[in-house]
């Protein structure tokens, strides 16, 4: 949904509900290929994300942002990289006095 305008501007279509039934569109074809990127596919094609210490928390971020900002649907989401690598995680958790992350990051 976040990329619908992106595809429309490039005259690329992932399916047509007027000519195909919804079940067919959702169970296979170009649409399914676009929306079902696996973690394995991402890590195999993006060593930056796959090797990142924060990957287990962001899982590569948003595919729509990665695609829109880098032109690569398997690229890194710059917003997630900034969040973790520019210490926004630490800044936010510092605001919540007494809050404990149940899935600690790094040496927490």
VOGU-3710 file (C-alpha; in Angstrom, 3 decimals, decimal comma):
1> xxxxxxxxxx> 0,000/0,000/0,000  2,797/2,444/0,808  4,283/1,901/-2,636  1,101/2,071/-4,687  1,909/5,558/-6,016  5,469/4,483/-6,739  4,329/1,656/-8,996  1,608/3,744/-10,607  4,068/6,496/-11,556  6,236/3,901/-13,307
11> xxxxxxxxxx> 3,261/2,219/-14,994  4,027/-1,019/-13,169  1,082/-3,033/-11,948  1,055/-5,951/-9,552  -2,404/-7,086/-10,508  -5,845/-5,864/-11,416  -8,821/-6,632/-9,212  -11,112/-5,831/-12,147  -9,732/-8,687/-14,217  -8,534/-11,163/-11,563
21> xxxxxxxxxx> -10,238/-12,326/-8,394  -8,789/-11,162/-5,080  -7,871/-14,655/-3,913  -5,730/-15,226/-7,008  -3,962/-11,889/-6,541  -3,258/-12,497/-2,854  -2,088/-16,079/-3,276  0,445/-15,663/-6,027  1,980/-13,636/-8,757  3,758/-10,302/-8,745
31> xxxxxxxxxx> 1,890/-8,903/-5,728  2,843/-11,773/-3,467  6,461/-11,599/-4,632  6,601/-7,918/-3,669  4,999/-8,131/-0,240  6,513/-11,383/1,030  10,211/-10,748/1,288  11,646/-13,190/3,802  14,300/-12,407/6,378  16,513/-15,004/4,714
41> xxxxxxxxxx> 16,173/-13,253/1,341  16,979/-9,911/2,942  20,089/-11,121/4,773  21,379/-13,013/1,722  21,044/-9,941/-0,498  21,924/-7,211/1,981  25,100/-7,893/3,964  24,878/-4,465/5,629  21,611/-5,418/7,332  22,467/-9,075/7,823
51> xxxxxxxxxx> 25,699/-8,232/9,624  24,325/-5,392/11,744  24,221/-5,822/15,522  20,718/-4,286/15,570  19,211/-6,501/12,858  17,291/-8,671/15,305  15,405/-5,557/16,447  14,635/-3,792/13,184  14,839/-6,752/10,740  15,996/-4,377/8,044
61> xxxxxxxxxx> 13,276/-1,818/8,648  10,477/-0,900/6,296  10,766/-2,311/2,769  8,747/0,620/1,361  11,146/3,175/2,874  14,181/1,193/1,795  12,858/0,959/-1,753  11,699/4,556/-1,907  14,926/6,019/-0,505  17,523/3,661/-1,963
71> xxxxxxxxxx> 15,792/2,260/-5,055  16,437/-1,246/-3,739  13,607/-3,171/-2,069  16,241/-5,243/-0,280  18,232/-2,162/0,685  18,646/-0,763/4,178  15,951/1,445/5,688  17,922/4,633/6,486  15,417/5,609/9,200  16,075/2,429/11,183
81> xxxxxxxxxx> 19,827/2,774/10,734  19,664/6,335/12,081  17,445/5,292/14,989  19,899/2,720/16,281  23,265/4,037/15,103  22,648/7,640/16,197  21,677/6,521/19,715  17,989/7,412/19,486  17,184/4,105/21,159  19,261/5,126/24,178
91> xxxxxxxxxx> 17,783/8,634/24,222  14,210/7,323/24,209  14,797/4,647/26,833  16,448/7,270/29,095  13,151/9,187/29,081  11,286/6,218/30,540  12,700/6,035/34,050  12,587/2,470/35,335  11,604/0,953/31,969  13,396/-2,265/31,139
101> xxxxxxxx> 13,628/-3,751/27,656  12,788/-7,443/27,816  14,898/-8,022/24,690  17,991/-6,012/25,639  20,236/-4,535/23,007  23,990/-4,893/23,235  25,337/-4,912/26,789  22,038/-4,030/28,525
//
